[in-house]
Amino acid sequence: MLQEIIDLQQFAVEQLVSELKKKNEITFKAPTGSGKTFMMADFMNRVITEWDNIIFLVSSLSKGDLARQNYEKFVEYKEKGKFENLSPYLINSNIAGEERLYIPTEHNVYLLPRDLYKKGGRLMQGGMSAFLEDLWKNGKRIILIKDECHIATNNLDNLSDSYFYKIVNFSATPKLARGQHPDVEITNEDAENVKLIKTISWGEEADTVSDAIAKFEEVKEDYRNLLGVNPCLIIQISNKDKADEELQNQIMPALNAKPEIKWMLIVDSDKHCDTNDVFRAKKLPVTKWKDYAKSNTATIDVIIFKMVITEGWDIPRACMLYQVRDTQSKQLDEQVMGRVRRNPRLLDFETLNEKAQQLAMTAWVWGVISDDQRKVFGVKLWDDPQETTENFKVKITQLKPLTKKQDFHLVSFLEKQENKTTHKSIFELGRQLQQVDNQIRNIVYDYATDFTKWWKIAECLPELEKANNSYLCDYEQSMEIKDEVSFALSSHYTCTDQYVEVSNWVWQRRDEEQEFSFDSEAEKKWAKVLRDLSSEAIMHLTVGKNNTEPKYRVLDIKPNANIKEKEIYLWGKNYISNSAIKFEYYLGALHSSFPDFVMKDNFGRIHIFEVKSVNQSGAYNIDNNIYRTKVAELEKCYKQASKLTEQIFYLPVIDKDVWQIKCFHKGEQNTLTIDQFRNFVKAK
């Protein structure tokens, strides 16, 4: 798994623990597919470790068997050596007659299925209050976790004042009207940027089911060959009578025209479920169909459903959604889109090649009309993309593995290690191996050709990690130029209220408007600095062979200007989607820095900018200790990268409209004012 994903999840959990200490009710918002169950387990484990009298009651509010799924996940995590302080128990009603529902009190995490606390349910007839009363009498404090908290649960809410010490809401779509304003949030953009969830490619409004199937057939073989996964298209239909019309007039004609496509219809009633696969002939129960359809090797191409898989049924191989029904609900749209946004190769994503990674990170969606869709704008390079990419090249860097260190020899290193006086079990060594950095794990796998070698190197993991960390943090030794790349041919951004009109850079919006959004106020202000700097010159001017047709647009031509004497700048925002412009650094593990802006000046020099702000709000502000550590490591990285690539790196920081610009040039670091920066760019 990418270290950026681990960092994002761990930071969110740290914030949750911190907020829990301040407030009696907190809300965590994270998109479907971002590892909510894993983060919930991590959060509970940390709290229980710190407060030994805490009991968690996890209420699964959605339809389906979500409580059992969560329980099985918690047990799986514990069996794999994670979150060992958790002792989960699934509350159930498997009792006979009038016997009182009994819940043992020796566990610390209780999973409560939705049906057990509905009105008139057996648990709500005294069983729940008796259980909670017993816990309180024994000095326990109960924290209620509302999983899928956007769904109302009045019966449990009525118990809150009497028994629940604190309440924690979890959802991809919390209900603001009920006061569930996020205290901690992983945004869609956060999750996309670290490759935790897929980026959405929006289908055209006029596209039919047949168009969606054609797109599915186009990517199916690549999905199998590059990812080792059988993909699927899911089609959401309306509830009740309208569903029959949609099936008869839109969906089945498209499927019947493609008899090679395997499909499955899953609705509320088993007798109305259907498939053209062998399941029907074998008369297997629908629960078996659903279990099979989830597998990465399942051969079902199209799954048609109503609302039965919007929550609680994970199917990572789903990569396309065609929504026939009109939900008129942003929450439902978000929930169903989450089904196709999971990373199908999350655990080993870093082993995929670039083409496979891009495929794994794309979800195709038709028919969803939401605020997010309207706010996502596609961009592409201006008129002659090839000319732009040929004239604009950025040298990117990577960190070499320890095995490439000149004076490091693995066999000699292992021979120098002291023999262990006590030996860990093979299971403990295996767990430690799964927790180390990917580079260390690769060294182990390459060396361990037999069991004896595996045991030898596995027992030396702490020493090997120490040597690896020391080497990678020494950028003069470990850093090397990886490649020379340019802007992506196309990308996209999500609209914010931080926008600037820009016409003199490399990007063009697909709707040809000139208003571009930026991630922060600091970014917006720096974009204005670069825009104004380049507006003093003629942009992108090269003359074609016939000396009449410019291959780039000519902008801001002043009267009587001598074009040949004017400066030429080429600049743009480094949109992360599809970007190859990044620089590796090490902070406990390998990370990639995607700078915010890149510019080429009239002398052919490359300028690279990572913008910061002391005024920035939210999870990652510069006053945060974690973030300060990251910035310090970036400074080390940029300093060596400037020496190695001969490019100029900057960390512009704005404080109350005053810029302080750290500049890294030829391995030296200086601090510039905004005027000094402008003069530096204009002078050779």
Legacy VTK file of the C-alpha trace (Angstrom):
# vtk DataFile Version 3.0
C-alpha trace
ASCII
DATASET POLYDATA
POINTS 684 float
0.000 0.000 0.000
1.228 3.488 -0.809
2.705 5.296 2.183
0.664 8.391 1.312
-2.511 6.374 1.978
-1.206 5.164 5.328
-0.257 8.725 6.317
-3.660 10.132 5.339
-5.556 7.487 7.294
-3.314 7.712 10.357
-3.511 11.496 10.450
-7.312 11.337 10.290
-7.387 8.865 13.189
-5.032 11.061 15.226
-7.386 13.989 14.691
-10.399 11.871 15.719
-8.730 10.887 19.006
-7.808 14.516 19.634
-11.342 15.774 18.905
-12.885 13.070 21.115
-11.011 14.504 24.098
-12.540 17.944 23.466
-16.189 17.193 22.621
-18.971 14.797 23.584
-20.125 14.262 19.989
-17.921 14.330 16.899
-18.440 13.527 13.224
-16.020 11.901 10.790
-16.689 12.267 7.074
-14.786 10.130 4.569
-15.726 8.954 1.069
-16.850 5.397 0.451
-13.795 3.287 -0.340
-11.373 5.299 1.824
-10.955 2.576 4.455
-13.593 3.726 6.950
-13.829 0.328 8.711
-10.033 0.122 9.051
-9.836 3.671 10.461
-12.719 2.917 12.836
-10.814 -0.093 14.178
-7.602 1.939 14.509
-9.494 4.724 16.298
-11.139 2.350 18.788
-7.860 0.540 19.440
-6.067 3.820 20.230
-8.824 5.005 22.568
-9.008 1.662 24.390
-5.213 1.641 24.749
-5.319 5.074 26.387
-8.548 4.669 28.417
-8.975 1.170 29.825
-12.592 1.694 30.977
-13.999 2.468 27.507
-16.563 0.248 25.760
-17.591 0.858 22.140
-21.074 0.144 20.840
-20.999 0.241 17.020
-24.492 0.615 15.609
-24.725 -0.290 11.923
-27.529 1.866 10.650
-27.663 0.852 6.990
-29.645 -1.952 5.430
-28.004 -5.260 4.751
-25.640 -7.244 6.956
-23.195 -4.411 7.668
-22.819 -5.238 11.361
-21.631 -8.769 10.558
-19.286 -7.455 7.879
-17.754 -4.982 10.332
-17.433 -7.694 12.971
-15.673 -10.041 10.552
-13.319 -7.250 9.520
-12.425 -6.424 13.132
-11.711 -10.107 13.817
-9.603 -10.314 10.637
-7.540 -7.271 11.634
-6.864 -8.778 15.043
-5.873 -12.149 13.583
-3.368 -10.346 11.336
-1.715 -8.715 14.328
-3.365 -5.295 14.084
-5.409 -3.563 16.774
-4.757 -6.320 19.286
-6.602 -4.517 22.090
-9.955 -4.945 20.349
-12.266 -7.675 21.614
-15.272 -7.604 19.266
-18.659 -9.236 19.837
-21.578 -9.402 17.402
-24.881 -8.957 19.216
-27.541 -11.313 17.858
-30.972 -12.601 18.808
-30.398 -16.335 18.447
-32.448 -17.238 21.516
-35.617 -19.221 21.991
-39.039 -18.484 23.415
-39.410 -15.750 26.014
-35.800 -16.003 27.171
-34.231 -12.594 27.825
-31.672 -11.489 25.291
-28.302 -11.940 27.002
-25.167 -9.976 26.051
-21.849 -10.875 27.736
-19.969 -7.946 29.296
-16.338 -9.074 28.946
-15.791 -7.565 25.467
-14.925 -3.961 24.592
-16.407 -3.596 21.089
-20.036 -4.572 20.437
-21.554 -4.658 16.941
-25.269 -3.908 16.924
-27.256 -4.809 13.768
-29.947 -2.363 12.707
-32.854 -4.771 12.956
-32.198 -5.469 16.652
-33.011 -1.949 17.796
-35.902 -1.063 15.521
-39.226 -0.251 17.124
-40.686 -3.361 18.718
-37.430 -5.241 18.337
-36.499 -7.716 21.008
-33.404 -5.833 22.100
-35.355 -2.628 22.717
-37.756 -4.423 25.095
-35.426 -4.032 28.065
-32.452 -6.038 26.838
-30.387 -3.076 25.665
-30.998 -0.884 28.707
-30.174 -3.806 31.033
-26.921 -4.448 29.176
-25.915 -0.780 29.288
-26.871 -0.552 32.954
-24.591 -3.501 33.803
-21.673 -1.807 32.033
-22.186 1.463 33.907
-22.390 -0.317 37.279
-19.009 -1.941 36.502
-17.396 1.458 35.923
-17.394 1.308 32.123
-17.986 4.325 29.914
-19.766 3.651 26.623
-18.953 5.434 23.386
-21.604 5.009 20.701
-20.344 4.873 17.117
-23.075 5.518 14.559
-21.902 3.851 11.366
-23.729 5.415 8.392
-24.928 8.116 10.769
-26.974 9.904 8.085
-29.715 7.334 8.766
-31.986 8.243 11.689
-32.060 6.010 14.777
-34.545 7.460 17.262
-34.614 4.430 19.565
-30.894 4.616 20.258
-30.957 8.411 20.469
-33.460 8.136 23.321
-30.835 6.233 25.330
-28.047 8.753 24.683
-28.435 10.994 27.744
-28.708 8.047 30.109
-25.946 5.736 28.977
-23.603 7.081 26.294
-20.467 8.867 27.448
-19.685 10.170 23.943
-21.011 9.741 20.379
-18.947 9.394 17.204
-20.653 9.697 13.804
-19.170 7.972 10.740
-20.478 8.552 7.206
-19.581 9.510 3.663
-22.663 11.755 3.717
-23.380 12.988 7.271
-26.701 14.744 7.834
-25.959 18.433 8.375
-29.604 19.087 9.255
-29.117 16.903 12.346
-25.999 18.784 13.388
-23.532 16.238 11.968
-20.990 18.823 10.812
-17.624 17.127 10.166
-14.994 17.637 12.862
-12.567 15.506 10.874
-12.838 14.982 7.136
-11.061 13.147 4.341
-12.275 14.846 1.183
-12.760 13.175 -2.173
-9.772 15.175 -3.416
-7.596 13.976 -0.498
-8.505 10.354 -1.206
-8.034 10.727 -4.976
-4.649 12.405 -4.629
-3.157 9.542 -2.606
-4.730 6.924 -4.937
-7.121 5.672 -2.278
-10.206 6.063 -4.458
-10.714 6.443 -8.198
-11.152 9.656 -10.131
-14.514 9.866 -11.910
-14.700 10.148 -15.699
-18.169 11.529 -16.438
-20.185 10.076 -19.313
-22.136 12.244 -21.715
-25.741 13.028 -20.822
-26.995 11.536 -24.104
-25.146 8.212 -23.647
-27.379 5.132 -23.520
-26.976 1.792 -21.755
-25.519 0.468 -25.024
-22.881 3.219 -24.937
-21.927 2.250 -21.411
-21.654 -1.424 -22.397
-19.478 -0.461 -25.369
-17.144 1.454 -23.037
-17.062 -1.544 -20.708
-16.035 -3.864 -23.546
-13.333 -1.361 -24.516
-11.584 -1.519 -21.122
-12.412 -5.109 -20.140
-9.339 -6.808 -21.600
-6.955 -4.155 -20.260
-8.517 -4.593 -16.828
-7.898 -8.323 -16.973
-4.397 -8.161 -18.454
-3.003 -5.173 -16.558
-4.787 -5.553 -13.221
-5.638 -9.256 -13.052
-9.229 -8.287 -12.247
-12.497 -9.031 -14.040
-14.267 -5.638 -14.069
-17.992 -5.068 -13.926
-20.528 -2.401 -14.844
-23.295 -1.771 -12.338
-26.630 -0.342 -13.455
-28.934 1.256 -10.901
-32.658 1.197 -11.633
-35.630 2.769 -9.904
-37.731 1.170 -7.197
-41.298 -0.132 -7.635
-43.177 0.007 -10.934
-40.797 2.263 -12.826
-38.079 -0.387 -12.624
-39.995 -2.769 -14.913
-40.292 -0.085 -17.581
-36.574 0.719 -17.364
-35.656 -2.956 -17.640
-37.981 -3.629 -20.567
-37.288 -0.496 -22.621
-33.667 0.427 -21.867
-31.616 -2.281 -20.243
-32.640 -5.694 -21.528
-32.641 -4.682 -25.237
-29.034 -3.497 -24.837
-28.032 -6.705 -23.049
-29.857 -8.986 -25.483
-27.894 -7.378 -28.304
-24.724 -8.616 -26.560
-25.352 -12.279 -25.657
-21.708 -12.731 -24.644
-22.215 -10.286 -21.751
-22.976 -12.048 -18.460
-25.497 -10.131 -16.346
-27.206 -10.420 -12.995
-30.364 -8.664 -11.724
-30.506 -8.307 -7.935
-33.649 -6.837 -6.386
-35.405 -7.048 -3.025
-37.335 -10.246 -3.755
-35.417 -13.443 -4.520
-38.085 -14.641 -6.942
-37.612 -11.535 -9.093
-33.820 -11.837 -9.259
-32.449 -13.154 -12.527
-29.245 -13.918 -14.451
-28.128 -15.420 -17.742
-25.255 -17.192 -16.004
-25.181 -20.831 -14.857
-26.416 -19.816 -11.379
-29.962 -19.780 -12.677
-29.744 -23.319 -14.004
-28.190 -24.544 -10.754
-30.930 -22.838 -8.733
-28.426 -21.420 -6.240
-29.784 -18.952 -3.675
-29.362 -15.263 -4.434
-27.045 -14.840 -1.431
-24.587 -17.113 -3.280
-24.890 -14.955 -6.402
-23.989 -11.866 -4.415
-20.992 -13.545 -2.761
-19.700 -14.695 -6.138
-20.252 -11.327 -7.828
-17.916 -9.600 -5.330
-14.869 -11.693 -6.250
-12.188 -10.141 -8.481
-12.334 -13.291 -10.615
-16.128 -13.345 -11.020
-17.284 -13.449 -14.650
-20.483 -11.421 -14.185
-20.010 -8.361 -16.419
-23.139 -6.347 -15.549
-24.954 -6.148 -12.197
-28.393 -4.499 -12.209
-29.760 -3.414 -8.850
-32.198 -1.111 -7.093
-30.919 0.260 -3.772
-29.680 -2.977 -2.280
-25.929 -2.321 -2.699
-25.679 1.375 -1.963
-24.394 0.542 1.538
-22.561 -2.408 3.010
-21.801 -4.477 -0.090
-18.219 -3.910 -1.216
-17.361 -4.816 -4.803
-13.920 -3.344 -5.643
-13.931 -4.791 -9.176
-16.822 -2.487 -10.155
-15.417 0.279 -12.351
-18.513 1.704 -14.079
-21.901 2.987 -12.949
-24.859 3.711 -15.207
-27.676 5.259 -13.201
-31.094 4.992 -14.821
-33.073 6.119 -11.801
-33.194 9.789 -10.806
-32.604 9.795 -7.051
-32.936 13.552 -6.535
-30.658 12.958 -3.552
-27.033 13.951 -3.317
-26.552 11.540 -0.405
-27.834 8.552 -2.383
-25.755 9.566 -5.408
-22.624 9.751 -3.252
-23.365 6.373 -1.686
-23.916 4.578 -4.976
-20.916 6.221 -6.679
-18.803 4.869 -3.838
-19.444 1.363 -5.194
-17.266 2.039 -8.252
-14.564 4.196 -6.649
-12.687 1.587 -4.627
-9.096 0.884 -5.638
-9.126 -2.755 -6.867
-5.363 -3.111 -6.260
-5.067 -1.073 -3.073
-2.581 -3.281 -1.234
-0.033 -3.595 -4.048
-0.827 -0.518 -6.149
2.823 0.584 -6.198
3.811 -2.585 -8.104
1.661 -1.654 -11.136
3.064 0.104 -14.187
1.901 3.603 -15.095
-0.797 2.481 -17.538
-2.216 -0.043 -15.062
-2.247 2.539 -12.270
-4.173 5.006 -14.402
-6.701 2.306 -15.318
-7.114 1.255 -11.678
-7.714 4.878 -10.709
-10.525 5.624 -13.187
-14.254 5.128 -12.620
-16.804 5.834 -15.365
-20.160 7.248 -14.277
-23.310 8.070 -16.251
-26.594 9.591 -15.123
-25.567 11.076 -11.788
-26.340 14.764 -11.549
-24.720 16.233 -8.460
-23.005 19.391 -7.311
-19.639 17.687 -7.566
-20.231 16.753 -11.190
-21.056 20.312 -12.151
-17.998 21.560 -10.285
-15.472 19.288 -11.982
-13.866 20.957 -14.978
-11.760 19.167 -17.550
-8.662 20.906 -18.902
-6.352 20.177 -21.803
-3.148 21.656 -23.181
-3.554 24.521 -25.626
-3.752 24.258 -29.420
-0.606 22.202 -30.089
-0.064 19.871 -27.103
2.908 18.116 -28.714
4.685 21.424 -29.256
4.094 22.352 -25.619
5.399 19.074 -24.234
8.439 19.131 -26.521
9.357 22.654 -25.424
8.650 22.099 -21.751
10.655 19.404 -19.959
11.032 18.935 -16.207
13.646 16.644 -14.701
12.070 14.616 -11.904
13.951 12.749 -9.186
13.616 9.494 -7.312
15.380 7.871 -4.386
17.500 4.831 -5.164
16.977 1.688 -3.078
19.533 0.766 -0.451
20.878 -2.009 -2.674
22.210 0.672 -5.062
24.339 2.314 -2.393
27.945 2.000 -3.509
29.399 0.646 -0.256
26.402 -1.494 0.737
26.575 -5.255 0.220
23.652 -7.162 1.670
25.494 -10.425 2.388
28.307 -8.601 4.181
25.782 -6.494 6.077
23.933 -9.585 7.345
27.169 -11.324 8.335
28.131 -8.353 10.518
24.897 -8.529 12.538
25.088 -10.108 15.983
23.497 -13.500 16.363
20.171 -13.280 18.195
20.089 -14.824 21.686
16.305 -15.133 21.569
14.246 -15.877 18.493
10.809 -14.602 17.511
8.198 -16.918 16.064
7.765 -17.205 12.314
4.335 -15.600 12.683
5.709 -12.551 14.501
8.479 -12.160 11.926
5.902 -12.432 9.173
3.784 -9.686 10.746
6.840 -7.430 11.102
7.722 -8.004 7.466
4.262 -6.878 6.365
4.633 -3.637 8.326
7.994 -2.487 6.934
8.534 -0.135 4.007
7.974 -1.597 0.532
11.644 -1.167 -0.385
12.744 -3.233 2.625
10.194 -5.889 1.777
11.506 -6.088 -1.795
15.067 -6.518 -0.504
13.876 -9.408 1.666
11.976 -11.100 -1.161
14.912 -10.774 -3.582
17.373 -12.232 -1.076
15.266 -14.968 0.537
15.517 -17.752 -2.033
15.113 -20.384 0.689
13.768 -20.594 4.225
17.172 -20.263 5.923
17.877 -17.004 4.118
14.379 -15.745 4.868
14.821 -16.389 8.585
18.262 -14.770 8.624
17.153 -11.537 6.977
13.784 -11.398 8.761
15.551 -11.394 12.141
17.673 -8.450 10.968
14.729 -6.279 9.904
15.293 -3.553 12.575
18.956 -3.162 11.574
18.072 -3.223 7.890
15.395 -0.558 8.413
17.852 1.654 10.289
20.433 1.385 7.494
17.763 2.047 4.862
16.398 5.109 6.668
19.854 6.578 7.161
20.728 6.127 3.502
17.479 7.407 2.012
17.490 10.532 4.206
20.955 11.382 2.861
19.734 12.805 -0.456
23.249 13.466 -1.732
23.701 9.689 -1.843
20.209 8.413 -2.551
18.698 10.933 -4.983
18.970 10.482 -8.731
17.303 11.891 -11.836
14.515 9.534 -12.856
13.204 11.011 -16.099
12.406 14.163 -18.053
8.661 14.757 -18.309
6.123 17.451 -19.193
2.561 18.445 -18.365
-0.116 15.804 -18.908
-2.104 16.223 -22.113
-5.313 16.487 -20.105
-6.406 16.762 -16.491
-9.204 18.210 -14.364
-9.832 20.235 -11.249
-12.668 20.664 -8.767
-14.168 24.118 -8.554
-13.579 26.122 -5.362
-14.304 29.705 -4.395
-10.612 30.533 -4.955
-10.643 31.365 -8.654
-8.644 33.523 -11.073
-9.135 34.353 -14.744
-6.093 33.083 -16.631
-5.541 33.040 -20.379
-1.761 33.131 -20.669
-0.746 29.679 -19.522
-0.612 26.121 -20.886
-4.161 25.066 -19.961
-7.481 25.487 -21.697
-10.798 24.546 -20.111
-12.832 22.176 -22.251
-15.726 24.636 -22.141
-13.219 27.357 -23.230
-13.968 29.581 -20.227
-10.956 31.306 -18.639
-11.836 31.011 -14.939
-9.703 28.479 -13.052
-10.011 27.400 -9.406
-7.204 26.774 -6.937
-6.947 24.704 -3.770
-6.267 27.583 -1.367
-6.124 31.341 -1.119
-2.320 31.142 -1.086
-2.329 29.203 -4.364
-4.734 31.705 -5.923
-2.511 34.628 -4.956
0.611 32.925 -6.299
-1.183 32.175 -9.567
-1.799 35.918 -9.858
1.919 36.579 -9.284
2.889 34.227 -12.128
0.084 35.456 -14.373
1.089 39.090 -13.928
4.754 38.260 -14.433
4.079 36.439 -17.687
1.596 39.078 -18.869
4.520 41.453 -19.239
5.801 39.258 -22.038
4.596 37.605 -25.252
3.392 34.111 -24.410
4.118 30.860 -26.278
5.425 32.425 -29.533
7.047 30.194 -32.108
6.705 30.735 -35.859
5.820 27.967 -38.287
7.828 27.020 -41.352
5.914 29.374 -43.624
6.558 32.254 -41.182
2.852 33.070 -41.112
1.143 30.622 -38.758
2.057 30.755 -35.057
2.077 27.346 -33.421
1.075 28.952 -30.117
-1.405 31.656 -29.333
0.128 35.124 -29.236
-1.164 37.083 -26.248
-0.739 40.595 -24.882
0.981 42.025 -27.954
1.647 45.675 -27.229
1.454 48.359 -29.968
4.631 48.633 -32.063
6.237 45.825 -30.075
9.367 44.193 -31.451
8.323 40.603 -30.992
11.830 39.144 -31.213
12.982 41.177 -28.219
10.125 40.105 -25.982
10.462 37.476 -23.267
8.680 34.134 -23.585
7.259 32.305 -20.535
5.549 28.925 -20.323
3.761 28.128 -17.057
0.873 26.205 -15.543
-0.664 24.586 -12.507
0.613 21.064 -11.909
-2.797 19.362 -11.732
-2.220 16.083 -9.926
-4.538 14.004 -12.089
-2.333 12.274 -14.720
0.708 14.314 -13.610
4.212 12.843 -13.810
5.862 15.971 -12.346
6.823 14.816 -8.863
9.861 14.444 -6.614
10.518 11.671 -4.101
11.521 12.354 -0.512
11.733 10.208 2.598
9.858 10.738 5.855
9.558 7.380 7.556
8.690 6.000 4.115
8.863 7.079 0.489
6.647 10.037 -0.433
6.089 12.022 -3.622
5.863 15.805 -3.729
3.676 17.164 -6.530
4.615 20.884 -6.788
1.771 23.362 -7.313
3.136 25.330 -10.298
5.910 24.960 -12.873
7.307 27.699 -15.152
9.892 27.948 -17.911
11.389 31.430 -18.344
12.806 33.121 -21.441
16.296 31.807 -20.587
15.048 28.219 -20.658
15.263 27.789 -16.859
12.680 25.663 -15.047
11.084 27.140 -11.890
9.151 24.845 -9.535
6.805 26.141 -6.813
5.223 24.492 -3.763
2.992 27.157 -2.154
2.332 27.302 1.601
0.414 29.603 3.931
0.662 30.265 7.658
-3.013 31.263 7.421
-4.153 27.948 5.936
-6.996 26.261 7.780
-7.925 22.617 7.994
-5.960 19.454 8.649
-2.695 20.475 7.028
-1.698 23.940 8.205
1.871 25.089 8.563
1.575 25.499 12.342
0.875 21.810 12.732
3.888 19.844 14.046
3.418 17.049 11.529
3.237 19.503 8.676
6.288 21.466 9.847
8.243 18.217 9.807
7.073 17.552 6.264
8.054 21.052 5.095
11.524 20.667 6.646
12.008 17.421 4.718
10.802 19.071 1.505
13.435 21.775 1.986
16.149 19.108 2.143
14.691 17.375 -0.911
14.402 20.559 -2.992
17.888 21.705 -2.032
19.495 18.530 -3.400
17.119 18.348 -6.380
18.096 21.907 -7.371
21.745 20.859 -7.392
21.140 17.641 -9.270
18.678 18.889 -11.916
19.864 22.530 -12.175
16.219 23.548 -11.813
15.112 26.251 -9.354
12.773 25.252 -6.528
10.681 27.542 -4.330
8.599 27.342 -1.168
6.589 30.588 -1.236
4.908 31.229 2.124
2.320 33.986 2.579
1.609 35.597 5.926
-0.946 38.452 5.953
-0.347 39.209 2.252
3.454 39.281 2.667
5.426 36.676 0.731
8.569 35.038 2.091
10.005 32.859 -0.641
12.539 30.157 0.126
14.585 29.622 -3.032
16.754 26.564 -3.748
19.233 27.157 -6.569
22.297 25.061 -7.422
22.177 23.408 -4.002
22.028 26.722 -2.114
19.115 28.100 -0.072
18.099 31.768 0.128
15.017 33.712 1.185
13.600 36.253 -1.283
10.993 38.979 -1.124
8.411 39.138 -3.901
10.318 41.942 -5.656
13.591 40.037 -5.416
11.873 37.008 -6.923
10.532 39.006 -9.878
13.940 40.547 -10.551
15.624 37.157 -10.275
13.315 35.583 -12.867
13.839 38.459 -15.324
17.631 38.497 -14.998
19.960 35.773 -16.211
LINES 1 685
684 0 1 2 3 4 5 6 7 8 9 10 11 12 13 14 15 16 17 18 19 20 21 22 23 24 25 26 27 28 29 30 31 32 33 34 35 36 37 38 39 40 41 42 43 44 45 46 47 48 49 50 51 52 53 54 55 56 57 58 59 60 61 62 63 64 65 66 67 68 69 70 71 72 73 74 75 76 77 78 79 80 81 82 83 84 85 86 87 88 89 90 91 92 93 94 95 96 97 98 99 100 101 102 103 104 105 106 107 108 109 110 111 112 113 114 115 116 117 118 119 120 121 122 123 124 125 126 127 128 129 130 131 132 133 134 135 136 137 138 139 140 141 142 143 144 145 146 147 148 149 150 151 152 153 154 155 156 157 158 159 160 161 162 163 164 165 166 167 168 169 170 171 172 173 174 175 176 177 178 179 180 181 182 183 184 185 186 187 188 189 190 191 192 193 194 195 196 197 198 199 200 201 202 203 204 205 206 207 208 209 210 211 212 213 214 215 216 217 218 219 220 221 222 223 224 225 226 227 228 229 230 231 232 233 234 235 236 237 238 239 240 241 242 243 244 245 246 247 248 249 250 251 252 253 254 255 256 257 258 259 260 261 262 263 264 265 266 267 268 269 270 271 272 273 274 275 276 277 278 279 280 281 282 283 284 285 286 287 288 289 290 291 292 293 294 295 296 297 298 299 300 301 302 303 304 305 306 307 308 309 310 311 312 313 314 315 316 317 318 319 320 321 322 323 324 325 326 327 328 329 330 331 332 333 334 335 336 337 338 339 340 341 342 343 344 345 346 347 348 349 350 351 352 353 354 355 356 357 358 359 360 361 362 363 364 365 366 367 368 369 370 371 372 373 374 375 376 377 378 379 380 381 382 383 384 385 386 387 388 389 390 391 392 393 394 395 396 397 398 399 400 401 402 403 404 405 406 407 408 409 410 411 412 413 414 415 416 417 418 419 420 421 422 423 424 425 426 427 428 429 430 431 432 433 434 435 436 437 438 439 440 441 442 443 444 445 446 447 448 449 450 451 452 453 454 455 456 457 458 459 460 461 462 463 464 465 466 467 468 469 470 471 472 473 474 475 476 477 478 479 480 481 482 483 484 485 486 487 488 489 490 491 492 493 494 495 496 497 498 499 500 501 502 503 504 505 506 507 508 509 510 511 512 513 514 515 516 517 518 519 520 521 522 523 524 525 526 527 528 529 530 531 532 533 534 535 536 537 538 539 540 541 542 543 544 545 546 547 548 549 550 551 552 553 554 555 556 557 558 559 560 561 562 563 564 565 566 567 568 569 570 571 572 573 574 575 576 577 578 579 580 581 582 583 584 585 586 587 588 589 590 591 592 593 594 595 596 597 598 599 600 601 602 603 604 605 606 607 608 609 610 611 612 613 614 615 616 617 618 619 620 621 622 623 624 625 626 627 628 629 630 631 632 633 634 635 636 637 638 639 640 641 642 643 644 645 646 647 648 649 650 651 652 653 654 655 656 657 658 659 660 661 662 663 664 665 666 667 668 669 670 671 672 673 674 675 676 677 678 679 680 681 682 683
